[in-house]
Amino acid sequence: MREPLTMKGVLDGLLERNLIAADEVPGIVQHLQERAGETALPWFVRTLVTLGAWTAAVCFVVFLAIADLLPHDGSALAAWGLLFIGGALGLQYLRNLFCKQLALALSSGGHAMLLWGLAKVFDGFGVVPCAAAVLCAVLYPFYREPLHRFLSTLLVPVMAVAWLMKYPESMTALLPALFLLEMALMGAALVAWRDEPALRSAGYAMAAALLLTPLLVLLPQERFHIVWWPSSATLGAGALALIHYLSKSARAFRGEPAAWAVAGTVALAAVSTPGLLAAGGLLALGYALRERKLEGLSLLFIPIFLFVFYYHLDLTLLRKSYLLAASGAVLLLIRAVIVRRPWAKEAL
C-alpha cells in the first residue's frame, strides 16, 4: 500500500534531487499555508470581492457617524476601536475572502479609532507609538493574515517617526536608535529565525520601515536641521554586519569580494544619505537570501532616494549634473574592474 502524499515528503524529495535549495523551503511552506483552503478565484473576481468588503466597511462607519453613534469623547472612541478590532478577530477565522477583507478593513478602522481616542484621552501623541506596539504584540499571534501582520508591525515605526517629528531637536540623537532597532528586528525575523514563517511578515515590515523612515524625514528636512552622519554611521555598521554574515554563509563572498564590499560601504556611508545605505543593504540581503520581495522593494526606493538626495543638495543645477556624471563614471569604472575578477565571473 502506498504511503499518503504529504507536503513534507514532497519537499524532502525535491531537496534530495537538488530541485530546490534548503533556504527556499520556509517560503514554500508559508505560501502553501497562506493558500490552504482558498478557492482559486480569478484575480478580477478577488479584486471585486476585496473592493466590496472595504466598501461595506466604509459604509458601516459612515452609517455610525450619520446616526451619531460614534462619540467624540476619547475614551468612548477608543472603546469603539477595541470593539472593531474584536469583531475583526472573529471574522478573520472564516475562510471566506469577503470576510477576511472585511475583517482587515474593520481592524484598520479600529486601529485608527483606538489610537486617536488614546491621543485625545492622554492629550498628546506620545502614547500612540507605544499603544501601536502593544496592539501589534497582542494581535500578532492571533491575527494570522500576513497582510494584517505586515501593516500592524509597520504602523509602529511609522507612528514613532510621526512622534519624532514633533521634537525636531531630538531627531539627530533618536533616529540612529530607531534605525538600529529596525535593523535588529529585521535581522531576527529574516535571518536568525528564518525557519519561522510567521515572523516573515514582521521582517518585511521592518525592511519597509527601514526605507520609509529616512524618506519621511528627508522630505521636510529643512525645518528639522538634522545631522545625518550618526544615522549613516549606524546604517553603515549594519551593512558591515551584513557583509560579515554573508562572508560566513557564502564562500564566494569571502576574501576579495568582502574587501570590495567593505570599501564600498565605508565610502557610501561617508558621502551618501541613510536612505541609499538602507536600500543598498536590503538589496544585498534580498539577493543573499533569495528574497525577491526585498530586492524589488530596494530597487523601487533607490531611484526615489537618489532623486530626493540630489534635490536637497545645496548646489546649482550645473554642479549637480557634474556630480551625477562623476558618480556614474565611478560606478562604471568599478564595474569594469570587478567583472574582470575571477570571483565575479564565477558568480555570473
Backbone hydrogen bonds, N-H to C=O, Kabsch-Sander energy under -0.5 kcal/mol:
donor,donor_aa,acceptor,acceptor_aa,energy
10,V,6,T,-2.2
11,L,7,M,-2.5
12,D,8,K,-2.6
13,G,9,G,-2.1
14,L,10,V,-2.2
15,L,11,L,-2.2
16,E,12,D,-2.3
17,R,13,G,-1.6
18,N,15,L,-1.4
19,L,14,L,-2.7
20,I,14,L,-0.8
24,E,21,A,-1.5
25,V,22,A,-1.1
28,I,24,E,-1.8
29,V,25,V,-2.7
30,Q,26,P,-2.5
31,H,27,G,-2.3
32,L,28,I,-2.4
33,Q,29,V,-2.5
34,E,30,Q,-2.4
35,R,31,H,-1.6
36,A,32,L,-0.7
36,A,33,Q,-0.5
38,E,35,R,-1.8
41,L,39,T,-1.8
46,R,42,P,-2.2
47,T,43,W,-2.2
48,L,44,F,-2.1
49,V,45,V,-2.5
50,T,46,R,-2.4
51,L,47,T,-2.5
52,G,48,L,-2.4
53,A,49,V,-2.3
54,W,50,T,-2.3
55,T,51,L,-2.4
56,A,52,G,-2.3
57,A,53,A,-2.1
58,V,54,W,-2.4
59,C,55,T,-2.7
60,F,56,A,-2.0
61,V,57,A,-2.0
62,V,58,V,-2.6
63,F,59,C,-2.5
64,L,60,F,-2.1
65,A,61,V,-2.1
66,I,62,V,-2.8
67,A,63,F,-2.6
68,D,65,A,-1.2
69,L,64,L,-3.0
70,L,64,L,-0.9
77,L,73,D,-2.4
78,A,74,G,-2.3
79,A,75,S,-1.8
80,W,76,A,-2.3
81,G,77,L,-2.1
82,L,78,A,-2.1
83,L,79,A,-2.1
84,F,80,W,-2.5
85,I,81,G,-2.4
86,G,82,L,-2.5
87,G,83,L,-2.3
88,A,84,F,-2.3
89,L,85,I,-2.0
90,G,86,G,-1.5
91,L,87,G,-2.2
92,Q,88,A,-2.2
93,Y,90,G,-1.0
94,L,91,L,-1.8
100,K,96,N,-2.3
101,Q,97,L,-2.4
102,L,98,F,-2.6
103,A,99,C,-2.5
104,L,100,K,-2.0
105,A,101,Q,-2.3
106,L,102,L,-2.6
107,S,103,A,-2.6
108,S,104,L,-2.1
109,G,105,A,-2.3
110,G,106,L,-2.6
111,H,107,S,-2.6
112,A,108,S,-2.0
113,M,109,G,-2.5
114,L,110,G,-2.7
115,L,111,H,-2.6
116,W,112,A,-2.3
117,G,113,M,-2.7
118,L,114,L,-2.5
119,A,115,L,-2.1
120,K,116,W,-1.8
121,V,117,G,-2.4
122,F,118,L,-2.6
124,G,119,A,-1.9
128,V,125,F,-1.3
130,C,126,G,-0.6
131,A,127,V,-2.6
132,A,128,V,-2.7
133,A,129,P,-2.1
134,V,130,C,-2.3
135,L,131,A,-2.6
136,C,132,A,-2.3
137,A,133,A,-2.4
138,V,134,V,-2.3
139,L,135,L,-2.8
140,Y,136,C,-2.2
142,F,139,L,-0.7
143,Y,139,L,-3.4
144,R,142,F,-1.0
149,R,145,E,-2.3
150,F,146,P,-2.5
151,L,147,L,-2.7
152,S,148,H,-2.8
153,T,149,R,-1.8
154,L,150,F,-2.5
155,L,151,L,-1.9
156,V,152,S,-0.6
156,V,153,T,-0.8
158,V,154,L,-1.7
159,M,155,L,-2.4
160,A,156,V,-2.0
161,V,157,P,-2.4
162,A,158,V,-2.3
163,W,159,M,-2.1
164,L,160,A,-2.3
165,M,161,V,-1.8
166,K,163,W,-1.3
167,Y,164,L,-1.9
170,S,167,Y,-2.0
171,M,168,P,-1.0
174,L,170,S,-2.4
175,L,171,M,-2.5
177,A,173,A,-0.5
178,L,174,L,-1.9
179,F,175,L,-2.7
180,L,176,P,-2.6
181,L,177,A,-2.2
182,E,178,L,-2.4
183,M,179,F,-2.5
184,A,180,L,-2.3
185,L,181,L,-2.4
186,M,182,E,-2.3
187,G,183,M,-2.6
188,A,184,A,-2.3
189,A,185,L,-2.3
190,L,186,M,-2.8
191,V,187,G,-1.9
192,A,187,G,-2.3
193,W,188,A,-2.5
194,R,191,V,-1.1
196,E,193,W,-1.8
199,L,196,E,-1.5
200,R,197,P,-1.3
203,G,199,L,-2.1
204,Y,200,R,-2.7
205,A,201,S,-2.1
206,M,202,A,-2.3
207,A,203,G,-2.0
208,A,204,Y,-2.5
209,A,205,A,-2.4
210,L,206,M,-2.0
211,L,207,A,-0.9
211,L,208,A,-0.6
212,L,208,A,-2.6
213,T,209,A,-2.7
215,L,211,L,-1.1
216,L,212,L,-3.0
217,V,213,T,-1.3
218,L,214,P,-2.6
219,L,215,L,-1.8
221,Q,218,L,-1.5
223,R,220,P,-1.5
224,F,221,Q,-1.3
225,H,221,Q,-2.0
228,W,226,I,-0.7
232,S,228,W,-2.6
233,A,229,W,-2.7
234,T,230,P,-2.0
235,L,231,S,-2.6
236,G,232,S,-2.6
237,A,233,A,-2.3
238,G,234,T,-1.9
239,A,235,L,-2.3
240,L,236,G,-2.3
241,A,237,A,-2.1
242,L,238,G,-1.9
243,I,239,A,-2.3
244,H,240,L,-2.2
245,Y,241,A,-2.1
246,L,242,L,-2.7
247,S,243,I,-2.5
248,K,244,H,-1.3
249,S,245,Y,-2.0
250,A,246,L,-2.2
253,F,250,A,-1.2
254,R,251,R,-1.9
259,A,255,G,-1.9
260,W,256,E,-2.4
261,A,257,P,-2.2
262,V,258,A,-2.5
263,A,259,A,-2.4
264,G,260,W,-2.5
265,T,261,A,-2.4
266,V,262,V,-2.5
267,A,263,A,-2.2
268,L,264,G,-2.5
269,A,265,T,-2.6
270,A,266,V,-1.4
271,V,267,A,-1.4
272,S,268,L,-2.3
277,L,273,T,-1.5
278,A,274,P,-2.8
279,A,275,G,-2.6
280,G,276,L,-2.5
281,G,277,L,-2.6
282,L,278,A,-2.4
283,L,279,A,-2.0
284,A,280,G,-2.0
285,L,281,G,-2.4
286,G,282,L,-2.9
287,Y,283,L,-2.0
288,A,284,A,-2.4
289,L,285,L,-2.5
290,R,286,G,-0.7
291,E,286,G,-2.7
292,R,290,R,-0.9
295,E,291,E,-1.9
296,G,292,R,-2.8
297,L,293,K,-2.3
298,S,294,L,-2.3
299,L,295,E,-2.6
300,L,296,G,-1.7
301,F,297,L,-1.6
302,I,298,S,-2.1
304,I,300,L,-0.6
305,F,301,F,-2.8
306,L,302,I,-2.3
307,F,303,P,-2.2
308,V,304,I,-2.5
309,F,305,F,-3.1
310,Y,306,L,-2.3
311,Y,307,F,-2.0
312,H,308,V,-1.8
313,L,309,F,-0.6
315,L,313,L,-2.0
320,K,316,T,-2.4
321,S,317,L,-2.3
322,Y,318,L,-2.1
323,L,319,R,-2.4
324,L,320,K,-2.6
325,A,321,S,-2.5
326,A,322,Y,-2.7
327,S,323,L,-2.5
328,G,324,L,-2.5
329,A,325,A,-2.2
330,V,326,A,-2.4
331,L,327,S,-2.3
332,L,328,G,-2.3
333,L,329,A,-2.2
334,I,330,V,-2.6
335,R,331,L,-2.4
336,A,332,L,-2.4
337,V,333,L,-1.9
338,I,334,I,-2.8
339,V,335,R,-2.6
340,R,337,V,-0.7
341,R,338,I,-2.0
345,K,341,R,-1.6
346,E,342,P,-1.9
347,A,343,W,-1.6
348,L,344,A,-1.7
